[in-house]
């Protein structure tokens, strides 16, 4: 902590306190490993909330980033770009859908999907002006803009940020009957995560999304899937909704789409929905810039050519299996899909933070959510040896905490 203390002090003095970081100052990374400014090595099992699916500084993606940066970086969408043409075609084909609308970050693309859904509702479904409703789930997390938090049931997300935006309705996650009951003639969309990340790594029952798809079709409601965290191989499939062999009407991607290098996001949809947008309706200065597109193109190629989705499926099953072998009264449940795993702990308020601080000292990075759920989402390039090392440190940390958490 010789050098770390200085950087932590500078950050606390000059940065707004909208995060509560763990006390480590990172300076470089490679694959599943990162190093702090005091040259201590850590196993990364958070992956920047799944933005680092390909591992830190993947050489192919770094190379493409450098070469494109030397050629052309940002032009705005005022002009056509060869890289955007290639990116939009490649991403549409990857998603097996029709059209792409690029953005710079996940929340921006969620906002885009909300605008798209509302405009579709007025122009195609012909609902009354200013009456559009969008259904969302309890414990959702889609971002932190004023409009998005208006559809959250988190008191912290909403408190003192009003007046909030109207037009949202909350139902339980994983309950298709609740969706059917909540739909009205003014419902334009159901916005949902295939697996809830910030909400606690909540996995819906098998068959949930097949029933959701039927309900949305029956009532002519857009199924909008937020795959910002679950996409790009994280859950063991290229896209998480392939698990149930369904397609959304609107798909939101971000995080790992930028290859762990740049903020890249997109809304992907079908032509008969996407064409409600006309020139001037929506835009993004940095969305679809050539540098971002080059990186995203390479990220898609790496995902397929290195079989990272299959790797996540196999190693995720192995990781969860090893975690379930740990005998500790502090473990309430292990759940997840692919390499998106939640370790829920028994204990009082703040136990998740205490666990993360304790295992940090053993050289493993992870992060808590919902007070007592530990998120384990390592880069998809992780191997069994690194998983075994992580499980060993998790077991040691839990055993040590058992003597304290009385």
N, C-alpha and C positions, 0 to 999 in steps of 0.2 A: 504493500500500500504506500510505498515511498513516493512514487509519482502520482498514483491514483488520487490521493487526497487532494492534490492541487487542482486536478481537473474537475473533481466532484465539487470542490468549493467554488470554482469559476462558474460551473453550470448552475449551481444553486443561487449564485449571486446575479447572473445575467440572463437566465432562462426562466420563462414563466413556468410555474409549478403545476402544469397540467398532467404530469406523469410522476410516478413514484418508482424510479428505477432501482433495481438491485445495485448494491455498492460494488460495481466492477466497471472499469473503464477499458473498453475494447479498442484495439488499434489495427489488427489485421486478422485475416481468416483464410482458410483453405479447406475446401470440402466440408466435413462435419466439425472442424476444429476452428477455434478462435483463440487469440492471445490478447492479454491485457497489456497496458503500458509498462507493467513491471515484469513482462515476459512470462507470466503464468499461463498455462495452456488449459483450455476448457472444451468440453464436449457440448456442442450446441444442440439442445433438444427442443428448441422453440422455433428456429428457422425464421425469425422476424415475423412471427404470426403467419407462417406458411408462405412468405415472400421468397424464401431461400430454398425452394424445392430442389434446386439443382446443385446445392452446396455453394459455399462461399467462393467467389472468384473462379467460376468454372472456366477453364482455359479457352474453350471454343467461344463462349459468350463474350469473354473479355476481348478476344481477338477481333470479333465482329464489331464490338463497341468501338474499339480504337480505330479500325479501318473506316467505319462509317463516319466517325467524328472528324476524321481528316478530309472527308469528302463533302458531306452536307449534313447539317444537324436539324435546324428548325426553319421552316418556311411559312408556317400557318397553312390553313386549308384554303387560302385565297387562290392557290395554284394546285395543279395536279402534281403528284409525286410518284416516281417509279416504285419507291419502297412502300408507300401506302397502298398502291394498287396490288402489289404482291402480298402484303400483310392482310388486307381485307379478304382477298380470295383465299389465302391459306387458312386464316382463322375460320371463315365461313365453312370451308370444307372440313376442317378439323372438328367443328361443332355439328356438322351435317345439317346446317341451316343455310339461310339465304343471304343475309346482309349484316354488315358490321357498322356500328357507330362508335368511333374511338374516343377515349377520354384519357385523363392523366392520373386518376386515382379512383379507388373503389367507391367512395362516397359520391363523387361526381357522377359516376355511372349509375349508381342507385337513383340519384336525382333524375338522371336522364330517363331511366325506366319508369319512374313515377310520372314524369311529364308525358312520355309516350303512351302510357296506359290511360291517362286521363284524356288525352287528345283522341285516342282511338275510341274511348267510350262516348265522347260527344259526337264524333264524326261518323263512326261506323255502327255503334250500338244505339245511337240516337237517344241517349239519356238526357234528362233536363239539364240546362246550363247550370254550372257551379254546384252540381249535386253528386259528383263522382265519389265513390267510396272505394278504398283499398283495404283489404283484410290482411292483417299481419299476426304473428304469433307471440305469445308471452315468452319472455326470455330471449327475444330476438336481438340481434345486433347487425345493423346495416350501415352504420356510420354515425356521425355526430353533427351533421348540419341541422339547422333549425327545423326544416321540414321532416327530416328523417327521425329525429328524436320525438317528433309529434306522434309517431307510431310506435313508440317504445313504452314498455310498462315499468322501466327503471326509474325510480324516484330521483336518483342522482342525475340521470341523463336529462330529466325534464325540469328539475327544481330551479327556479329563478331565471329561466330562459324564455319565459312567455312574453307576449302571447304566442301560443303555438298554432300550428297549421291544422285546420279541421280536415275531416275526410278520411280518418283512419279508424279501424275497428280491430280489437285484439281478441284472439281466441287461443285456446290451449294448443300447444304443439303436439303433433302425433295423433290428433283426434279428428278423423275425416267427418264424423257426424257433426261436430261443432262447426266445421266449415259450411256444411250444407245448411245448417240452421241460421248462420250469420249472413248468408247471401240475400240481398234485396235486389229489386229492379235497378238500383243505382250502383251496384257493385261492378267495378270494371276489372279488378285484378286481385289475385292472391299472391302476396310477396312473401317468400319463405326460403330459408336455408335448408339444403338437403340434410346436413348435420349441423346443429347449432354449435358454434365455436365459443364465443364469449359467454354464451348462456350456460356453459358447463360441459361441452362435448356431449350433447344430447342426441342420441340416435333414435329415429322413429321406428315404430314396429315395421316388420317386413310387410309389404303390400300397401303401405300407407300412401305412397305417391301414385301407385296405380289407381287407387280409389280417388285420390285428389284429382288426378287427370280426368277421370270419368265425371266427377262433379263439376269441374270447370267447363268441360265440354257441354254438359247438360244445361248449364245456366249461362253459357256464353260469357265466361269470365276468363281473363288472361291468367295463365299460370306463369308467374315471374319467379325464376329461380336465381337466388343470390349464391353464386359459386365462387365468390371472391376468395374464400379460404379453401373450399372443398375441391375446386377445379384443378386442372393441370396435374393430374395423377395422384393427388394427396390421399384420396380414400381408396386407392387400389384400382381405379378406373380413370380413363382420360378425363371424364367428367362424372361427377358423383351420381347424376340421374341415370346414367347407363346401368347402374346397379339394378334398377327396377325396369329397365328397358322402356322408358317413357321419354318424351320430348317436351320441353317447355314451350310456351309461346314466345317468351322473352328470357334471355339468359344474360347474366351479369358476370363478367370476369375481371380480375385484377391481380394484385399481389404477384404471384409467381409468373404471370404473363410477361412481366418485365425482366425475367431471368435473374432476379436478385440484383439487378443493376440500376434500373430506372423505374419510376412510377408509370405503369402502362395499364390501362383498363379498357373495357369495351362492353357495349351492349350488342348482343347478337340476336337476330330475330328473323321472322319470315317476311317476305316481301309485302304481303297484303296487310301486315301490321306496320312495318317500318316505313312504308311510303306515306303515312300520315304526316311525317316531317317533310317540310318544304324549305327551300332556302330562306334563311332568316329566322326560322323557328327555334333553332338550337345550334350551339357551336362550342368549340374549345380551342383556344389558341395553340396549346401544346398537344392537343389530342391528335394522334396520327402523324406526329412529326417523323421525318425520315430516320433519325437516330433511334427513337423508341421502336419504330417498326422493324428496323434491322435486328435489334436485340430480340424482339418478340418472335420474329421469324426463326431465328436460331434457337430460341428456347423451345419452340414447338418441335423443331427437328431433333433437338437433344432428347426431349421427352420420349419421342417415338423410337429413335435409334438406340437409346440406352435402356429401353424397356422399363422406364421408371414407374409407370403405373403398376405393371405386374410385380415389380420389385416391392412397391409399397404394399400390395396385397399380401404377398408372401411374408415379408419381414414384419408387417403389421400384425399378422396372425401370430408370428413367433414372439414378438415383443409382448403382446397381451398375454400370451400363454405363459411366458416367464414371469410376468408381473403377478399373475394369478397364483403362482406357486409360492409367493412370499407369504409367510405366516406372520401376520401382525394385526393386533386388535385395532390399529389405527386405519386399516384399509376397510372402507365401506363397500366400494365397487370399482371394478376395472371395466371400462367400456370404450367403444370407439369403432372406427372403420378404417382399414388400411393403417397408414401411419399418422392418423389423427386420433389420439388416445387421451382419455380422461382417467386420472387416478383420483377417485373421490375419497377423502379422508374423514374419519370420525374425529370430532374434537370441537373446541370452542371457536369463537370468532378470531380470525387471523391465523389459524393453524396453517393454512396454505402458504402464507407469506413466510412464516417461521420455517416451514419445510424448505422453501426455495432458498432462503438465506443460509440454512444449514448445509444443503447439498451444494450450494455455490462454493462453500469453503472446501469441498471435496473435488471441485473441478468440473461440475456439471451445471449447465444453464437450463433453467426451465422457469415457468411463470404460472402463477395461480390465477384463478378466476372464481367468482361466486364464493369467495372466502375460503372454500375447502376443496376445490377441484384443481389438481395439478395437470396442466396441459403438457403433453408429451408429443411433439410433432417435429421430429428431426428432419434434416434434409433427406430426400429420397435416395441419395447415394450412400447412406449409412450401410454398414455391413454387420454381420452377426457378432463379430468381435466387439465392435463398439456398443451394440445393444447389450451384450453380456456385461460389459464394463458399466454401462448405465444402470442395469438391474442390480448389480452388486452394490453400487453406491446408493441406490434407492433403498435397498434392504438395510444397509448399514445405517443410513440416516433415520429410517423408521424405528429401528431397534434402539438407537440412541434417544430418539424423541419419546419412546414409550416410557422411559424412566422419568421424563420431565412432564409429559401431558397427563397428569393425574386428575 
